[in-house]
């Protein structure tokens, strides 16, 4: 029973982190881009989010069938999340280095 509480606490902390990142995610295009470029970036974020809702459930099922558990799917989703963090950091750092953001 104690291990279930620790696992649930870990999931709660992870969910807090993901949901807190949403505010930053939606504010980032408008702070780095202007006009139609910002609108296109917001549309791209929305489109990729919608596609993930289409791709993630079959990927979860496939990885569970292939491995017998959910660990592989968790690692895949974590890798995609970390890739997004890396891309956001690289793009934001590039804009700040160019001095385009006040």
Secondary structure, DSSP 8 states (H G I E B T S, - for coil): -HHHHHHHHHHHHHHHHHHHHHHHHHHHHHHH--HHHHHHHHHHHHHHHHHHHHHHHHHHHHHHHHHSSSHHHHHHHHHHHHHHHHHHHHHHHHHHHHT---
